[in-house]
Amino acid sequence: MNTRFWPTLRSWLWTLFCLIVVVSAFNLWRTRDIPTQAPHFSAPLLNGDRFDLNTSRVQHPNQPLALIFWAQWCPICRTEEHSINRLVHDPDLKVLVVATQSGDAQAVKQTLRERGHDDWNVLIDEEGDLMRAFGFSAVPVFVVIDAQGQIRHPQIGYTSELGMRARLWLSRF
């Protein structure tokens, strides 16, 4: 049994390594046109407050912002909601969800209420203008804006909670 275990383990590890390299390379290719500096934006939040990126950076120095582009009609976004919910409720993290092309504020509010996420910090991007300003054309997107306003670790497609937390942690360096 021992003589077959190590070659099998090596084979699995090699396969896992190759998969990680291929997925990482594909993500780098998909995010190749993303700007390095986050565009300034200011917009109303679903709760009636106003979010301003520059003001947020001043109020929360040295704290990265997790920016999640999400759409209520997107099945992958729906799968990711449990991870987003855990991040939103972590008091040590700053998270902003951008409801992209999901209808007006009332439609988004209704969807979030039905799904039990009406306490999310949500910005409405009805036409997808903010998403395009960041260089994205699909949802979901997880991106970190670091303390200097740099876009770090963009991920298009599903991102696990561990992946989100790892990107936030890495952006501190």
N, C-alpha and C positions, 0 to 999 in steps of 0.2 A: 504494500500500500504506500509506503513512504517513497519508494522509487518513482511512482507515478504522480505523486502529489506535487513535487517541485516543478516538473516540466509543465504540468497543467496550470499551476499558479503563474508561472512565468508567461505562459501563453495568454492567460486572461489579463495579466497586467500589461503586456505588450498591446493587446487589443484595446484595452481601456486608454492607454497612453495615445495610441493612434487616433482613437475616436475624439479624445480631448483636443488633440492638435488640429484635426479636421474641422471640428465645430468652432474652435477659436479662430482659425483662419477664415472660415466662412463669415463669422461675425465681424471680423476686422474688415473683410471685403464689403459687407453690407453697410458698415458705418464709416466708410472711407471719405465720404463727403460731408461729414458732420463737422461744424466749426469747432475750433478749440476753445473759444471764448463764448460763454452763454450770452445770447442776445438779451438786452434789457427788456423786461416786460412788466406791465402793471395792468391789473385787471380785477374786476369784482369777483369775490368768492360767493359761493352758493349761500353762505350764512349772512350775506349782506356787507361783510367787511371788504376791504380792498387789499390785495396783495401787490407789493412792489418788490422786485428782486433786490434792488440796491438797498432799500430800507431794511429788508430782511437780513441782508448780509451785515449791515451795521448793527442791528439789534441782536444778532446771533453770531458774533465773530468767532472764527475758527471752527464753526459747526457746518458740516456739509448739509446740503439740501437734497433729499431724494425727490426727484421729479418723475412722476409716473403718468405716462400718457395712456389713457384707458378709454374704452368705448362700451356703452351698455349693450350694444348689439354683438359684440365680439365674444365668441365662445372661449378663446384662449384667455381673454381678460377675465371672464367669469371664473375660469379655473384658478386664476392667480389671485382672486379676491381674498381668500383666506390668508395668504401671505401678506397682502397689502394691509389687511385689517390688523394683523399682529404688529406690523411696523407702525401703523397709525397710532396704536395704543401704547407704544413704547415711549415713555416720557423723555428718554435720552436722545430721541431721533426727531428730526424735522422732516416731515413728509408732506408733499403737495401732490394731489391727484388732479390731473387735467382731463376733464371729460371732453373728449374730442369727437366731434360729429355725432353727438348723441342727442341732439335736440336742444330745446331751450331749457332754461333753468328749472321750470316746473316739471318737465319730463324727466330730467336727471334726478331732481329731488324725489319724485315719485318712485323711480327705479331704485334709488338708494334706500328709501324707506322700506320698500317691499323686500329688499335683500338684507335689511338690518345694518346698513352702513351709513345711516343718516348723520353720523358723527364725524365722517371723513371731512378733511379740509380740501374742498373741491373748487377748482376754477373752471369756468365754462369756456370752451373753445369751440363754439357752435359750428364754424366753417372750417376748422382745422388750420387756421392761419398761424397760430403759435407753434403747432407741430411742424408745419413747413418751415417756419423761421429757424427751428432747430435742425432742419435738414432731414426730418423723418417723413416717411410716406406710408407707414403701416403701424398698427397697434397690435399688442401692447409694446410699450417702450419703457425701460427703466434706465434712468440716467442720474448721475450724481453731479451736482454743481458744488465744487469745493469752495473753501473760504476765500479764494482769490477770484472766483467767478469762472473758473475753468470747467469745461465739460469733461467729466471723467467716467470711464467705464460704461459707455452706452451699450445697452443690450436690447436688440429688437427681438420680440418673441417672448415666449414664456421664460420667466426667471423665478427660481425657487426662493423661498424665504432666506435660506442659507446663502444663496448667490447674491441676494439684495444686501444682506447684512455684510457679507464679505466685501462687496464693492464700496459700501459706506465706510467700512473700516479702512480699506486700502486708500481711500481718498484723503485720509487724514495725513498721509505721508507725502 
